[in-house]
Each structure stands twice: as structure tokens, then as C-alpha cells.
Amino acid sequence: MTDLTKLLREKYEPVIGLEIHAQLKTRTKIFCPCPTDFGAEPNANTCPVCLGLPGALPVLNQLVVEKAALAAFALNLHINETSVFARKNYFYPDLPKGYQISQYDQPFSVSGYVEIPTSERDETGRPVEWRLKTFRIQRMHIEEDAGKSLHEGMPDSDTSSYVNLNRSGVPLVEIVSEPDFRSSWEAYDYVQYLRRALLYVDACDGNMEEGSLRCDANVSIRRRGSTTFGTRTETKNLNSFRFIQRAIDYEIARQIRILEEGGHIVQETRLWSEREARTYTMRSKEEAHDYRYFPEPDLPPLVLTAETIAALRSRMPELPEPRRRRFAESYGLSFEDSSLMTTTREMADFFEACVEASGNARAAFNWIANELLARIPAEKLSLETSPIAPTALAELIGLIADGTLSTKLAKEVFERMLTTGKAAREIVQELGGGQVSDVGQIEAIAAEVIAANPKQAAEYRGGKTPLLAFFVGQVMKATKGKANPQVVNEVLKRLLDTP
């Protein structure tokens, strides 16, 4: 145990809160018809509204509200029947209007939570012990994104900065947690679950590399047993799970070192450098910014009736954690196996459809986990895109169960199903039939094999019973691998044990 780890366990307690910015999955921006496509030419996806030109008025995208509602339900948030858009005033080059349209004292939704599995990790990154923990969510509000300032990688980046306003006006929800996290791994597991839940309800595409999901981490430490919060720092724009975990751990260690050396923590905004594996100061934040919020005069209050909220709630699918628990209870899957089968909604649908068609949950899991996912990434396995449909995989499982196929033959059939798209039974016919299980037919072949190998037969009868494997191999060779191994073993033992 390092000195720092010992201090963390015995003397200090981290207190962590997270703010997640999730881009809502819409084709157009929140207040104008500009596309939200990623990767367009700089400043191509802009218009007078998202450029903040005088006289241009915002019009709320209805799909934004629907996607935000689904996100709120996924996080057990209460949707307010009336919420108000507000102007958040600050100056920055990538904010052309000089304010961001967001929500403040009357947000879209409040008072949510998620109850999820979380675990610390050992030195190799493996989970130590999974446990359920509830993390509270203070609020989730709707807002527009700002543009993007480019400081590096440009021709004259030493003297100039560039601005790309394609993201200006892209619809976001900001999900603000309570300070309930006590380690970087709890934060890691929480963000992973949030991403999965938002994907399940189709509210966000979850692409962190493209900026669709970003995290700001507020970190402070305090003496163990204390109920008073320490001075916090905010590390902004973390766009990978690993960055979140590493940045929080670094910030915890940095703050402990400062306090142990007699210093004090400065409230500030920091950024994470993956290249240097450290956080560094972005700007001082000695006092909270006064953004001079006031209601957006160009947008009326957003009013949702109880009937509208109920109608939106009726569109909710089963969420990932309840579904994982059901898979574990109903199908006898372990925690790890049920977690894998609920990685995405598409995978969970595929697995359950295969189980329903085959009646064999363990076989369905084994074929999906060990064979199908070796060819198809978990994120892309779906009923629509898989080269083998769930019912087709169920047919293959059935052919194994009724003895038509051995495991070895089934894998050959599976490979042909992947490349041709044909059904298992059709491929079996093309291969000249399935597994040979007829006792009389196998007995005749086994007798020929024993007669052709008298020396080995005598040695087996003399006590060298491991030679049975030799005879099994000879029978399988004679049948081109189609003989039922169990029947072959039983027949050979009977014939060889008979003098």
C-alpha cells in the first residue's frame, strides 16, 4: 500500500459530483433547422439563428423535448409540467450571441436517481466486488451547445485561434448529480450506466469521441468523518471513461499532497492532459460566476400536460439494469454474463429472441458470447444487422440438442451461416446430412476399426484403457467427423470389453 493510498483510506475522503452533457439524438438543432451532422466543413451547418445574428428568432424543436423526456424517465427524474428557458450570459469567442440559451431556476426535470452495480478495481483493473449503490441526480435541464474554439493543429496556432460554429445550437441535456461519489471507479461506473441508459431509450448516440457525451468532474476532499465539504475543483470536458477515472484519481492525489504539505486548495477550473497524465489550470474560479440568468424573452415557457408526459412514458423500453437483473433471475445467468447480454438494447433483444425460439438460455448465451461476438462488436449486434438472425441461431441450437449436429459440425455450419446467410438445416443437407447417431451403423464401422487394429485392441484389453481415444479417433475419421461421439464411445467400450 502506498503512502497516498494509506492516507486516502485512513485520513481523507473524496467527494465527487458529475455534470454530464449529452447531445440529444436529433437531425436538426434545437432552435433552427440546421443539421447536427458531425464532421461537416467548419461553419457549414450554420444559419442566422445559431450564428446569433440580429433579428433571428429561435423556434423550439419538438423532438428535442421528446428525447429529453425519455432521458428523464431513464434516470427516474420528475418532469416539471412547466419549465422555462433562460439566458446564461457570458462572453467567449465560440458563443456568438454572447449568451447561451439554457434553463436555470425552472429546469425540465428534477430529483432523479439510478441504482447500479459498482466496484473498485485491483491493480490489473479487474472489479473487486460488485455492490448496488444509489446515486442521486439533482436535475436535468435542456440547453444549446456552444461552438468550438480550435487552438492546436492549425497553420498559425502559435498566434491565432479558430472558431467552428457547427456545434452552436446543437441540443443538449445537462445531467447534474449530487456529490454522492466517493471514488473514481464509482464515477466511472455511473457514467457508463448513464451512457447505456440513454442509448437504450434512443435519446443520445453516446459517441464520446465526437462530443456527444462529455463529463465535468467536481472533486474535493475532506477529513474522514467530516460533514463539511472541502474546496472543489472542476475538471472539464472529459470525453472518455478512462479519462474520467484517471483525471479524478489524479485530482484526488494532487489535493491530498497540497493539504499534507500545509497548502490550501484553490477553487478553479482545470483540464485533463492525457499526454502528460495530469490536470492543469484552465482558469481561476475563486468565486462562482454571475451569469445574470433571466428568462429567455423569445421563447415561451415549455408546458407539458400530464397526459403528454404519460404518453411519452408509455414509449419507454425496459431499462438496462432492471433487464440485467431479470436475465440473471429468469435465465440463470451470472452477473458478468447478464451484464454482457444487456450491453446494448439491440444485444439484449437479440439474446431474448434467441432464447424464446430455442428454449435454451445457456446455449444461446454461449453461441452469442463465444462465437457471434467474436465476429460482430457488441455495439453492432442487432436483429436487423446480424448475418445470423436469432431464430436462425435457435435452429442451429435445436439441431445440436436433437443430435443432428455435433459441436464440431455445428461450428462448421455456423461458419457457413455467417458467410452465406443460409439456414442451418439447409447447410446440413448440403454437407450430406448431419451427425450419425444410428447405433447399428456406428457399430459396424467400429467393428471394422477394431479388426483393422488388433495390436491396439489387445493392448486395450490388457489394461491400456487410454487407447480408447485412438479407436474413437479412427471411427470419427472413418465417418468424416459425423459420428455422434457419445454413441461412438459407448459402442467401442462395449465391443472392446467383450473378449
Secondary structure, 3 states (H helix, E strand, C coil): CCHHHHHHHHCEEEEEEEEEEEECCCCECCCCCCECCCCCCCCCCCCCCCCCCCCCCCCCCHHHHHHHHHHHHHCCCEECCEECEEEEECCCCCCCCCEEEEECCCCCEEEEEEEEEECCECCCCCECCCEEEEEEEEEEEEEECCCEEECCCCCCCCCCCEEECCCCCCEEEEEEECCCECCHHHHHHHHHHHHHHHHHCCCCCCCCCCCCEEEEEEEEEEECCCCCCCCCEEEEEECCHHHHHHHHHHHHHHHHHHHHCCCCCCCEEEEEECCCCEEEEEEECCCCCCCCCEECCCCCCEECCHHHHHHHHCCCCCCHHHHHHHHHHHHCCCHHHHHHHCCCHHHHHHHHHHHHHHCCHHHHHHHHHHCHHHCCCHHHCCCCCCCCCHHHHHHHHHHHHCCCCCHHHHHHHHHHHHHHCCCHHHHHHHCCCCCECCHHHHHHHHHHHHHHCHHHHHHHHCCCHHHHHHHHHHHHHHCCCCECHHHHHHHHHHHHHCC
